[in-house]
Amino acid sequence: MLLFVVWFSAYSIRLHDAHRTHKADLGQIDLAIWNTAHGRFVQEIKDDQVSTRLTDHVEPIFLPVSLVFWLWDDVRALLILQAAALAVGAWPIYRIAERRMRNAEWAAPGRRSASFAAWAGAIFAIAYLLMPALQAAAVAEFHALALAPVFVAWALWAVESGRWRQFVVAALLLMSVQEGMALLAAMLGVYALARESVIARGVFCPEAISSSAGDCFGPDAGPRNDTARDTHRPTLLAGAAILILGLIWFYVTTFVIIPHYAAQTYGLAQTPYVARYGALGESFGDVLKSLVARPGPALSIASEPARAQYLIRLLGATGFLALLGPEILLLSAPLLLANLFSSFPMQYFGELHYSAALTPYLILAALVGFRRFTNQAQPLGGRKAALSLGLTLLAASALISQVIAGYTPAGRAYQQLGPGWPAVGEHERRLARFARQIPRAAALSATTGLYPHLSHRPLIYQFPWLGQAEWALIDVTGATDRHPADLRRAALQLLETGWGVVDAADGYLLLGRGRGGATIPDAFYDFARASKQAGQGGPEFSLDITLGEKLKLLGYDLVDEPRWRRTVVRLYWQPSAPLPQDTVIFVQMVTPDGSVVGDTALQPAPALLWYGPAAWRPDETIVVSTLPLALPVAWAPSVAVEAGGRPLTPHTTEGAAGPGAQVQVAADGRVTLPPWARRNGWLAPYDEPKEKYPTAARFTGDNWSVRLTDTAMRYGAAPGRSYLFSLRWTSDAGAAPRDYRVFVHLRDAAGQTAANGDATPTWFVPLPVNQWPRGFATWAAYAVPLPADGLNHLATGEYTLVIGWYDPQTGRRLAVGSPDGNASGSEFVLGKVIVDPLAGPRPDLCCLMASECCASQE
């Protein structure tokens, strides 16, 4: 527990210090709690209006939580509190497991049995702490739901040990966490009633009737009798009270309080989160009716691969022992079903805080399952072997689950978030300089990445919303939730309407209403200057490319975020003399077939917007970072520079400057840098397709010939996407007499062309055959768009992929021959392609959250 608190407190604080927290959710929740500490219960800001969190959630737990700010008035206090609350839940888990082990019918009195029970209880508690669903809540900024596991575990322990007063307190605290937790509390009331029921005794506590060696109903060991049962009537009353109170509180919060405030703010008549279940109904009642009366659609949704995997991940962390305790899992049904049937992918992928409250149920169900598993396994190898096998299964599953999806340094999720320990540089530390200049009580507008660092004030808005703000703080290099051009326009408009620059440096811009200067000081642009960035060395990948006579490209870095498959390309430029006023730099990302998938013309780099090339000083190194881009599997950066409306001619000493070189220079002056590909989630240099097979075909005509030597293609294709494949060509002669192109036809069973993708051979850049030297060999990529709707809709079925060469001016084709007989006249059959809506990769979390991320699954 101590290790958990230390690690996740340090890690979550480090993420915050590295400016990787945001208004949603840390900033807005911190604001509501801080306002609560100062007598304004859960007051927050929506857009430019003072509002309340009651529009979305009812979280009375924030009242006692707010007291933490009387001890330490800092948002990081919440992160520590959250880590501690998650960790403390391990203690009641340990007590339950240790007690059940000690009271089991096979447990013999004595020190060895007590020692085994303690160690077994520790394994269950550690398995709880290792669950990725629990750890995800510890790194997901701050949420009330992260406080629920400890109250669930405490209530379970109180029922287990017959402490009805503790049970009532724990259940009431659970209700106060959030409106949905009231249903979990009600189910715990059912559990308390069932545990005290003679009828349910064999279900919830089989050892109480199978042996006289122990009793798991009350605090005292020994067999249960009617007189003892009379002493547990308060627990029956407590269970009934919590059941009724939980249902009432859920109704009041969900159907009275939230709709009342949501109607005032959003114009909605119900909680906005009901929209997440639109597939099952338009209201909570409709959703409930669908689950009961129309199980077909519900089962169809639950059987979707991503949702089925969600259940597998949760249960797999317990070695699937939890499946053997279904009556315990049933207690978590309100939350489990809410996550499973939600249309919000974060919920049914087990991310963020949504599944944390399920972890105590999973562990207790695993404890019940462990008992049943060992009872069944004992006749096969003896009691010790069965116990060892069950505990080994639980421990191994917890460790494997941690490696696959955990947030400790051993876990894949931790590596994908960064990877590694988040870096806090001089830029992040410089925020303190600006924060000191803003009065603590002043109304402020800040960009989303700065919001949680400055939210301990009554009024703070997310820029460009101003409301009553007298100050505005912008970081043009961090998270803003705004298009860079819109952000710049909004900031400059303030300078035209009575606001002034109070301070500026390294991308930070502090503005005041009616105070400060009218111009932005030069220090603001230091964020684009490598020489002014502490710790900023040279580029990781060096280049020596001169464009025109005055501008040099020194190299580039890649800053990758594997979890969301987003990449920042950071280019290093150095002018040797002042550049013309109309100098424009274009940065694009291109795929093997030449498609543009990222373009600074549409997604401007902040450095180019604020500090254009004409302002660059001779011999200073300028760092131009793109926005985080979701890119396909394979791509390459491509740059071009224009002045006077004409491209600047590039000169490079980085390898050959012709087709196939690592740095390719096109005739139009565009420079394409070495390509990259995402393999198993990580970026790596890209040379050629990994999966390919040899192909032999020869195309001839006009005393020129070219051979097809290798093919890389898939046999499945999904409508609505482009079917991608690559071919390796080798020229038998010099340059072709004409600019021949490749035709690509996808034909149906009747021989009709259903889709085509004719193109000049392209491998990140066009490679016209009339420029090929003798013996030139290259891969070329092709894309065939597959329509999914309209008149040209592609029906599911088998198609034939046919290629050939032709002269685009005359339409004349080259003849083809092949030893395998796949050639016929001027056409070569590459193979069969199955068009099927299910042929594409299954959407993962990244793809479901951002459609542009799907391309990286190809």
SVG drawing of the C-alpha trace seen along z (x, -y; Angstrom):
<svg xmlns="http://www.w3.org/2000/svg" viewBox="-40 -50 67 87">
<polyline fill="none" stroke="black" stroke-width="0.4" points="0.0,0.0 2.8,-2.4 4.6,-1.6 1.4,-2.2 0.8,-5.6 4.4,-6.7 4.6,-5.7 1.2,-6.9 1.5,-10.1 4.9,-10.8 3.9,-9.8 0.6,-11.7 2.3,-14.8 5.0,-14.4 2.5,-14.2 0.9,-17.4 4.3,-19.2 5.0,-18.2 1.8,-20.0 0.1,-16.8 -3.0,-17.5 -5.9,-19.7 -9.0,-21.6 -10.9,-18.4 -10.9,-16.9 -8.3,-17.9 -8.8,-21.7 -12.5,-21.8 -12.9,-19.3 -10.1,-21.1 -12.0,-24.4 -15.2,-22.9 -13.5,-21.4 -11.6,-24.5 -14.7,-26.6 -16.4,-24.1 -13.6,-24.6 -14.5,-28.4 -18.2,-28.1 -19.3,-27.8 -20.4,-24.2 -19.1,-22.6 -19.2,-25.9 -17.4,-25.8 -17.2,-27.6 -18.8,-26.4 -17.7,-28.5 -18.0,-32.1 -20.8,-31.4 -20.6,-30.6 -22.2,-27.1 -22.2,-24.0 -21.0,-20.4 -24.6,-19.4 -25.4,-19.8 -23.5,-16.5 -22.9,-14.7 -24.0,-14.8 -20.8,-14.4 -21.3,-15.3 -18.0,-13.6 -16.3,-16.7 -17.4,-18.5 -15.1,-16.4 -12.5,-16.1 -12.3,-19.9 -10.8,-20.0 -7.5,-18.7 -7.0,-22.3 -7.0,-23.6 -3.9,-21.4 -2.2,-22.1 -3.7,-24.6 -2.4,-22.9 -4.0,-20.8 -1.4,-18.1 -3.0,-17.4 -5.9,-15.9 -3.5,-13.6 -2.0,-12.3 -5.4,-11.9 -6.6,-9.9 -3.6,-7.6 -4.0,-7.0 -7.7,-6.3 -7.1,-3.7 -4.3,-2.1 -6.2,-1.9 -8.8,0.3 -6.3,3.1 -6.6,3.3 -10.2,4.5 -9.5,6.8 -6.6,8.3 -8.8,8.6 -11.6,10.4 -9.2,12.8 -7.2,13.5 -10.4,14.1 -11.9,16.5 -8.7,18.5 -8.4,18.7 -12.0,19.8 -12.1,22.3 -13.1,25.9 -9.7,27.2 -7.8,24.7 -6.3,26.3 -5.7,24.3 -2.2,23.2 0.5,20.9 1.1,22.4 -2.5,22.0 -2.6,18.4 0.6,17.7 -0.8,19.2 -4.0,17.2 -1.9,14.0 0.2,14.7 -2.8,15.7 -4.6,12.5 -1.6,10.5 -1.6,12.1 -5.3,11.1 -4.5,7.6 -1.5,7.2 -3.6,8.6 -6.0,5.8 -3.3,3.2 -1.9,4.6 -5.2,4.4 -4.8,2.1 -8.4,0.9 -7.5,-0.4 -4.2,-2.0 -5.8,-3.7 -7.8,-5.8 -4.6,-6.9 -3.1,-8.5 -6.4,-9.8 -6.0,-13.3 -8.7,-13.3 -12.2,-12.0 -14.7,-11.3 -15.2,-7.7 -11.6,-6.9 -12.7,-7.3 -15.3,-4.6 -13.2,-1.4 -12.1,-2.0 -15.8,-2.5 -16.9,0.6 -14.1,2.7 -14.9,1.3 -18.6,2.0 -17.8,5.6 -15.5,6.1 -18.1,4.6 -20.8,7.1 -18.3,9.9 -17.4,9.2 -20.9,8.2 -19.9,4.6 -23.2,3.0 -22.3,-0.5 -19.2,-0.5 -21.3,0.9 -23.8,-2.0 -21.0,-4.6 -19.2,-3.0 -22.4,-2.7 -23.4,-6.3 -19.9,-7.5 -20.2,-5.4 -23.5,-7.0 -21.9,-10.4 -19.2,-9.7 -21.5,-10.0 -25.2,-9.4 -24.4,-6.1 -22.7,-4.7 -26.1,-4.8 -27.1,-1.7 -23.9,0.0 -24.7,-0.9 -28.2,0.5 -26.7,3.7 -24.5,3.8 -27.7,3.6 -28.9,6.6 -25.6,8.3 -26.0,7.5 -29.5,9.0 -28.4,12.1 -25.5,12.7 -27.9,12.7 -30.4,14.9 -30.4,18.6 -31.5,19.4 -28.5,17.7 -26.0,19.1 -24.9,21.8 -24.3,19.4 -22.4,16.7 -20.7,18.7 -20.6,22.4 -18.2,23.2 -20.8,22.2 -22.9,25.2 -20.3,27.6 -18.3,27.7 -18.3,26.7 -14.7,25.6 -15.4,22.0 -18.1,19.3 -17.7,16.4 -20.8,14.6 -19.8,12.8 -16.8,11.6 -16.6,14.7 -15.4,18.1 -17.6,21.1 -20.8,22.6 -23.8,20.4 -27.0,20.9 -30.4,19.3 -29.4,17.3 -26.3,15.9 -28.5,15.0 -30.8,12.8 -27.8,10.6 -27.5,9.8 -30.9,8.2 -29.2,4.7 -27.3,5.8 -30.6,6.9 -32.1,3.5 -28.9,1.8 -29.0,3.8 -32.7,2.9 -32.1,-0.7 -29.2,-1.1 -31.1,0.7 -34.1,-1.6 -32.0,-4.7 -29.7,-3.9 -32.6,-3.6 -34.2,-6.8 -30.9,-8.7 -30.3,-7.4 -33.8,-8.5 -33.5,-12.0 -30.0,-12.7 -30.6,-11.2 -34.1,-12.3 -34.5,-15.5 -31.2,-17.2 -29.2,-16.7 -32.1,-17.4 -33.0,-20.5 -29.5,-22.0 -28.9,-20.5 -32.0,-22.1 -30.8,-25.5 -27.3,-25.1 -27.7,-22.7 -31.4,-22.9 -31.7,-19.2 -34.5,-17.4 -32.3,-14.6 -28.8,-13.7 -26.6,-14.3 -24.9,-10.9 -28.1,-9.0 -27.0,-9.9 -24.2,-7.3 -26.9,-4.6 -28.9,-5.8 -28.6,-2.3 -30.8,-1.0 -33.2,-3.9 -33.7,-7.6 -34.1,-7.6 -33.0,-5.7 -36.3,-3.9 -36.0,-2.9 -32.5,-1.6 -33.7,0.5 -36.7,1.8 -34.4,2.8 -32.1,4.8 -35.1,6.7 -37.6,6.9 -35.3,6.8 -32.2,8.8 -31.4,9.5 -30.0,6.0 -28.2,5.9 -26.5,9.2 -25.5,8.1 -23.8,5.0 -22.2,6.9 -20.7,9.4 -18.9,6.8 -15.1,7.7 -14.0,4.6 -16.7,5.1 -16.0,8.9 -12.3,8.1 -13.2,5.6 -14.7,8.5 -11.8,10.7 -9.3,8.1 -11.2,7.6 -11.6,11.2 -8.2,12.2 -6.5,10.1 -7.9,12.6 -7.0,15.7 -10.7,16.0 -11.3,17.1 -13.9,14.4 -16.1,16.3 -16.5,18.9 -18.0,16.2 -20.9,15.0 -23.0,14.0 -20.4,11.4 -20.0,10.1 -23.8,9.6 -23.4,7.0 -21.4,4.9 -24.0,5.2 -25.1,1.5 -21.6,0.3 -20.5,3.2 -23.5,2.9 -23.1,-0.8 -19.6,-0.5 -20.3,2.5 -23.2,0.9 -21.8,-2.7 -21.1,-4.2 -18.1,-6.0 -15.1,-3.8 -13.2,-4.8 -15.8,-3.0 -15.7,0.4 -12.0,0.4 -11.4,0.1 -9.6,-3.3 -9.5,-6.3 -11.6,-6.0 -14.6,-4.2 -13.8,-0.6 -11.9,-1.3 -15.0,-0.6 -15.3,2.8 -12.0,4.0 -13.1,4.9 -15.9,7.0 -13.6,8.8 -11.1,9.6 -13.9,10.8 -15.4,12.9 -11.9,14.3 -11.7,15.2 -15.0,17.1 -13.9,18.6 -10.5,19.6 -12.4,21.5 -14.5,23.4 -11.5,24.0 -9.4,25.5 -12.3,27.7 -12.6,29.2 -8.8,29.5 -8.1,31.0 -9.0,34.6 -6.6,34.5 -3.4,33.6 -4.1,32.9 -4.9,29.8 -1.5,28.2 -1.2,28.6 -4.7,27.2 -4.0,24.2 -0.7,23.5 -2.1,23.9 -4.9,21.5 -2.7,18.8 -0.1,19.2 -2.8,18.8 -4.0,15.5 -0.5,14.1 0.7,15.0 -2.5,13.5 -2.1,10.3 1.6,10.0 0.8,10.8 -2.1,8.3 0.2,5.7 2.8,6.2 0.3,6.1 -1.7,3.1 -0.3,1.8 0.9,-1.7 4.0,-0.8 7.4,-0.9 6.8,2.8 3.6,2.1 3.0,1.5 0.5,-1.3 3.1,-3.2 5.6,-2.9 2.9,-4.0 2.0,-7.1 5.4,-8.7 7.3,-6.6 9.1,-6.7 9.3,-9.2 7.7,-12.5 10.2,-15.3 9.9,-18.6 11.9,-21.2 12.7,-24.9 9.6,-25.8 7.3,-24.0 9.2,-25.5 8.9,-29.0 5.2,-28.9 5.8,-29.9 7.2,-33.3 3.8,-34.1 1.7,-32.6 3.3,-34.9 2.2,-38.0 -1.5,-37.1 -3.3,-38.1 -4.7,-35.0 -8.3,-36.2 -8.3,-37.7 -10.5,-36.3 -8.4,-34.6 -8.7,-33.0 -6.1,-30.3 -5.4,-27.7 -6.5,-24.2 -2.9,-22.9 -2.4,-25.8 -5.9,-25.7 -5.2,-23.1 -2.1,-25.0 -4.0,-28.2 -7.5,-27.0 -7.4,-27.9 -9.4,-31.1 -13.2,-31.7 -13.3,-32.4 -11.1,-30.9 -12.2,-30.5 -10.8,-28.4 -9.2,-30.7 -10.6,-32.3 -13.6,-32.5 -13.2,-35.6 -16.3,-36.2 -15.2,-38.5 -11.5,-37.8 -9.1,-40.6 -6.1,-38.5 -5.3,-36.0 -2.4,-33.5 -1.7,-31.6 0.9,-29.0 1.0,-28.6 3.2,-25.5 1.0,-23.5 -2.5,-22.0 -5.1,-24.6 -8.1,-22.8 -8.1,-25.4 -6.8,-25.6 -3.4,-27.4 -4.6,-30.1 -7.8,-30.7 -5.8,-31.0 -3.4,-33.5 -6.3,-35.5 -8.1,-35.6 -4.9,-36.8 -4.2,-39.5 -7.8,-40.7 -7.4,-41.3 -4.4,-43.6 -6.7,-45.6 -9.5,-45.9 -7.9,-47.4 -5.7,-44.5 -2.0,-44.7 1.1,-42.5 2.2,-42.3 4.9,-39.7 5.9,-37.3 8.6,-34.7 9.2,-31.2 5.6,-30.9 3.9,-32.3 1.8,-35.4 0.4,-37.1 -2.3,-39.7 -4.1,-42.2 -7.2,-44.2 -6.2,-47.8 -2.6,-47.1 0.7,-46.3 2.2,-47.2 0.9,-47.0 3.6,-44.9 4.8,-41.3 8.4,-41.3 11.1,-39.4 11.6,-36.9 8.1,-35.5 9.6,-33.9 12.3,-32.0 10.1,-28.9 11.1,-28.7 14.8,-29.2 16.9,-26.2 19.6,-28.3 17.2,-29.7 15.7,-26.4 17.6,-24.9 18.8,-21.4 17.9,-21.7 20.8,-20.2 21.0,-19.4 18.6,-17.2 18.6,-13.5 18.7,-12.8 21.1,-15.1 20.8,-16.4 22.7,-18.8 20.2,-20.3 20.4,-23.8 17.3,-25.3 18.1,-28.2 21.2,-30.0 20.1,-31.2 18.3,-28.4 19.6,-25.2 17.7,-22.2 19.9,-20.8 17.9,-17.7 14.8,-16.6 13.5,-14.8 10.4,-12.7 8.4,-13.0 6.0,-10.1 3.0,-9.2 2.5,-5.5 -0.7,-5.3 -2.6,-7.5 -0.4,-7.0 0.3,-10.6 3.7,-12.0 5.3,-15.5 7.9,-16.1 10.4,-18.7 12.5,-20.3 15.7,-22.4 16.3,-25.3 19.1,-27.8 19.2,-30.9 22.5,-32.3 21.0,-35.6 17.7,-37.4 15.0,-35.7 12.5,-37.4 9.2,-38.6 7.2,-36.1 9.2,-33.0 6.8,-30.2 7.7,-26.8 5.5,-23.8 5.7,-20.6 3.7,-17.5 3.5,-13.9 3.2,-11.5 2.3,-7.8 4.1,-5.3 1.5,-5.9 2.1,-9.7 -1.1,-10.7 -0.7,-13.7 -1.9,-12.8 -0.6,-15.8 -0.1,-19.4 1.0,-22.5 -1.2,-24.5 -4.2,-22.9 -2.6,-22.2 -0.2,-25.1 3.0,-24.7 2.8,-27.4 6.4,-28.5 5.5,-29.3 2.4,-31.2 3.9,-33.3 7.5,-33.6 7.6,-33.4 10.7,-32.8 11.0,-36.5 11.7,-37.3 14.4,-34.7 17.8,-36.0 21.0,-34.8 22.7,-31.8 20.1,-31.3 18.6,-27.7 14.8,-27.7 12.8,-24.7 9.5,-24.1 7.3,-21.5 4.2,-20.2 1.0,-19.6 0.6,-16.0 -0.4,-14.1 -2.3,-10.8 -0.4,-9.1 -0.8,-5.9 1.4,-2.9 4.1,-4.1 4.8,-7.8 7.6,-10.2 8.1,-13.9 8.3,-16.1 9.3,-19.8 9.4,-22.5 10.2,-26.2 8.9,-29.0 9.9,-32.6 8.3,-34.9 5.9,-32.2 8.6,-29.9 10.2,-26.9 13.7,-27.2 16.0,-24.6 17.3,-22.1 20.9,-20.9 21.7,-17.9 24.8,-15.9 22.7,-13.3 23.1,-10.4 22.1,-10.4 19.5,-12.9 17.7,-10.6 14.9,-8.0 15.3,-5.5 17.7,-7.6 16.9,-7.9 16.5,-11.7 14.6,-12.2 14.5,-15.5 11.6,-15.9 11.7,-18.1 9.4,-20.6 11.9,-21.2 10.1,-19.1 12.5,-17.2 11.2,-13.9 13.0,-12.7 13.6,-9.0 10.3,-7.1 9.0,-5.7 6.6,-2.9 4.7,-1.9 5.4,1.6 3.7,3.2 2.8,-0.3 6.3,-1.8 7.9,-3.9 10.9,-2.5 12.7,-3.3 11.0,-2.0 12.6,-0.5 10.2,1.9 7.2,4.1 7.9,6.9 5.5,9.4 6.2,10.0 6.5,12.8 8.4,13.2 6.6,12.6 7.9,13.0 6.4,10.9 8.0,8.9 6.4,6.0 7.9,4.9 7.3,2.3 9.1,-0.3 12.5,1.3 12.0,0.9 11.1,3.4 10.5,3.7 10.3,6.7 7.9,7.3 10.0,9.1 8.1,8.9 4.5,8.3 3.2,7.2 -0.6,7.4 -3.4,8.5 -6.3,10.7 -8.9,8.8 -10.3,5.4 -13.0,3.3 -15.4,1.1 -15.1,-2.6 -11.3,-2.4 -8.5,-2.3 -7.0,1.1 -3.2,0.7 -0.5,2.9 3.1,2.5 5.0,3.9 8.8,4.0 9.9,3.1 13.3,3.5 14.2,1.7 16.0,3.8 17.0,0.8 17.5,-2.9 14.9,-5.6 11.6,-4.7 10.8,-6.5 7.4,-7.6 6.0,-8.3 4.3,-4.9 1.9,-4.4 0.5,-1.3 -3.2,-0.6 -4.8,1.2 -8.2,2.8 -10.3,4.7 -12.7,6.8 -15.8,8.7 -16.8,12.2 -18.3,11.0 -15.0,9.4 -16.3,5.8 -13.9,3.2 -15.4,2.4 -12.6,0.1 -9.3,-1.2 -6.2,-3.0 -4.1,-3.9 -0.9,-5.8 2.7,-6.7 5.0,-4.5 5.4,-6.2 7.4,-5.4 6.6,-8.4 7.5,-10.6 6.5,-10.1 9.1,-8.0 8.4,-8.6 9.9,-5.8 11.2,-8.2 13.8,-9.2 14.9,-5.7 18.5,-4.8 19.5,-1.4 19.0,1.4 17.0,-0.9 14.9,1.0 12.2,-0.4 9.1,0.4 6.0,-1.4 2.8,-1.7 -0.8,-1.8 -4.1,-2.7 -7.5,-1.5 -10.4,-3.4 -13.3,-1.0 -16.7,-2.7 -19.0,-1.8 -22.2,-3.5 -23.9,-5.1 -24.3,-3.6 -20.7,-2.2 -21.1,-0.4 -18.9,2.7 -20.7,5.8 -19.2,8.4 -17.4,11.1 -14.3,12.1 -12.6,9.9 -9.6,10.2 -6.7,7.7 -5.2,7.0 -2.3,4.7 -0.5,3.6 1.5,0.8 0.1,-1.8 0.9,-5.0 -1.5,-7.7 -1.4,-9.7 -2.3,-6.9 -3.8,-4.3 -1.5,-1.7 -0.5,1.1 2.8,2.9 2.9,6.7 3.4,8.9 4.7,12.4 5.2,14.6 6.4,18.2 3.5,18.9 0.8,18.3 -0.8,15.3 -0.2,13.0 -2.5,12.6 -1.7,10.2 -1.2,6.9 -2.6,7.8 -1.1,9.6 -3.3,11.1 -1.8,10.4 -4.4,12.5 -7.8,12.5 -9.1,9.9 -12.0,10.6 -14.1,7.5 -15.8,7.8 -16.9,5.1 -15.2,7.2 -11.9,7.4 -10.4,4.3 -8.7,4.3 -10.9,4.3 -11.1,0.7 -9.1,0.3 -9.5,-2.5 -7.4,-5.0 -9.4,-4.4 -12.7,-4.7 -11.8,-7.9 -10.3,-9.6 -11.2,-8.3 -7.9,-9.5 -6.1,-7.1 -7.7,-4.1 -5.2,-4.5 -2.4,-3.4 -4.0,0.0 -3.6,0.9"/>
</svg>
